[in-house]
Structures are given as structure tokens and as C-alpha cells.
Amino acid sequence: MTDDELKKLVASYKPSPQVLKAMAGISVLGTVGPSASGKTTLMKAQVKTSPKVKFILDETSRTRRPNEVNGVDFLFRTKEEIIDDLKNGELVQAAIGPNGDLYCTRPSSYPIGVTGVIALVPLAVKEFRRLPIKSLKTAFIVPKSFEIWQEWLAKQAKIGSWSQEKLQGRLAEAKQSFDFALGDKDIHFVLNDNIDEAVRRLEQVAIGQPPDEEQQARTVAKESYAKLLELPTHQKLDAT
């Protein structure tokens, strides 16, 4: 399957009636943000501290990172397996990631009676908003400064042995994430300056409250996006 064919398949995907029926009553908290913004760290901390929040097990065709556990952080599958499920209507949603990898979920991945938390790319947010679920809250995770985010991104790139091509893909995805969040009226901005405080703010979003320091987070996001747009095309990161 060509890249264009895959894009068309994902863009036109519709879950089967059985899948849609299984999603009734499901509540979701989606975290959005560029790579290395702290989405996974905050979600793990939130799940540990709140019995009312559980992970939604996302599936992906991307390569597993050294610190990730299959079946815990993600369910790692081949692109061909996910494509077959797409053709059969067995997935809740699917999206193409920044480097062409597939991300998806199925009904059995969603916890019942609590809020399910999951990291989402902007396109996936739009898909979730079309689903007949009980509730969807979205939070854009904002590191406390552009410089801090660049440090975190450099460390993640070093750990994952990213190629220059992969780094550029992540930076392109970051631009899409900032652009989406800053133009979206329904997403909340969560400042990630301290894990405990950021988790508390994320919990506020989960229960339908505006998070504390949201205006500051939005301002930092605007500043970071402006600096991101000024980066050279072939930006290199220094992880010390």
C-alpha cells in the first residue's frame, strides 16, 4: 500500500456499528502536545494518584523505545496488522503519526466506569470528537519554556538514537500540534512546570474545570510556537 493510499484509508475510516455501540458511556481525557512535552510522564503520574483515571492502551506500528514495555506503554504491532483492522472496521480510530507510523485504539482498550487517558495527535482529536462517547476532554501540555522543551526533546532524541529525518518529522509534528491547539476553542492548556502541579491541573481538566495557570500556559505556548517557527530547517539538538 502506498503512502497516499494509506492516507486515504485513514481519512475515510469509519468504525463498524458494533464498535460504535461499544463506545457508549466511555469518558476520555486526551493529552496533546509535541514530542517530549511530558505527556506520558504526566499521564503515568495521574494514573498512579487517581483511582478514577486509567490508561487507554494505544496501539502503534512505530519502533518501541528503550524504556517502553509492550502491552503497558503501547501495544506494538506491524503496520500491516493495523491496516487489516482498518479495512475490517474493527478500530475505534486511527491516525498517522509524525514519521508515518500508525496509531490506533480498539473498544477493548477503553476502561469502563472511569476516565480513560491517552496521548493524541491533532487529527485523532478531531476523530474522537465525532465518536458517540459520553465525554471527551482535551489538554495541551506546555513545558514551562521553549528552552526547557528543547532540552527534553534533545534527551529523547539521544535515547532513541533519532536520525535527522526523524527529528525533522518530530519538529514538523510539533508545529502542527501548536498550530492546532492555539486555534482550537475547546482544548485546555496545562502548564508542565512541576509534575505534581501539572498533574493537579490535568485532573482539573478531567473533571471539567479550567486548569490553574491556564493563561500563563497559553502565553508560553504562543511564545514557544513563535520560536519553533524561527528554527533553521535542519535544526540539530544538543543533548548534554
Secondary structure, 3 states (H helix, E strand, C coil): CCHHHHHHHHHCCCCCHHHHHHCCCCEEEEEECCCCCCHHHHHHHHHHHCCCEEECCCEECCCCCCCCCECCCEEECCHHHHHHHHHCCCCCEEEECCCCCEEEECHHHCCCCCEEEEECCHHHHHHHHCCCCCEEEEEEEEECCHHHHHHHHHHHHHHCCCCHHHHHHHHHHHHHHHHHHHCCCCCEEEEECCHHHHHHHHHHHHCCCCCCCHHHHHHHHHHHHHHHHCCCCCCCCCCC
